[in-house]
Amino acid sequence: MTARRSRHRSAAYATLALGLAGSLALTGCNSHSSKKSKKSSSSSSKSKKRKIIGGGAAAAGAGAASRRVPDCYPSTYKLTFSQQTGPKSHVAVKFKNSTSRDCKLYNAPLLRFNNAKDPLPLSQGTPGHLDGTRITVPAHGYAYAVIPTNTAATKGTEQKSVAVDFMGISASSVTHGPATVNFAEKRLHISVGKSKVTNWSSSIHGAQLAGGVGK
C-alpha cells in the first residue's frame, strides 16, 4: 500500500467516525426531547382529569341542591273536603300538589272550623308531641287525611268554613297559611263535632285505616 492511498483511507475513517458521533448525539437529543414531551403530555392529562373530577363533584353538589324537596303550602284550590256517610262516616281531606316538583307534608293538617281558637285534635300524637310523620307528595300527586264522624258526637253540626295550616318540621312550626275554605260558597255540607284528624297519608285507604273507618 502506498503512502498516498493510506492517507485517503485514514481521512475516510475520520469522516465516518464524525458522522456516527453526530448521529448518536442527535438520537440522544431526540430521545430526551421525546421523554420531556411524554412527561408534559402526562402532566397535562392528569391536570385535565383533576379539572374534570373537580367539575363533576361541583355538578353533583349542584344537582343535590336542586333535588332538595320543599315544603307543601296550603291554598284553597289545592284543598278538597268531602263527607262520606254510613257506618264508616268520615270527612276526607285531600291535598293536591299542583306544582311540577315534589313537596313534603309533616304530621297532620291543622284545621280550625268556624274560626275556632284551637285546631282539631290530632288522632296520632298532639301538636306538642308529634310522631314524626313525613310524606313526599309527588308533582301533581295527592295526600289525604281523615276525620272520623261515625258517631253522633264526632259528627256534630254542619260547619261553615275551615282554616287550614300545614305543620312544619318541628312541633311549634307551621308552613305558609292559613288557607280558608268556605263550605257555603262551594255548596259543601261538612259536619264535624268532637273528632280528631289523622296524619297525612299517601292514599285515602291508608288515611281511612288510620282513622278507624277503613274497610
Summary of the structure (lengths in Angstrom):
residues: 215
radius of gyration: 40.2
end to end distance: 125.5
largest distance: 142.1
contacts: 599
relative contact order: 0.15
helix: 35%
strand: 27%
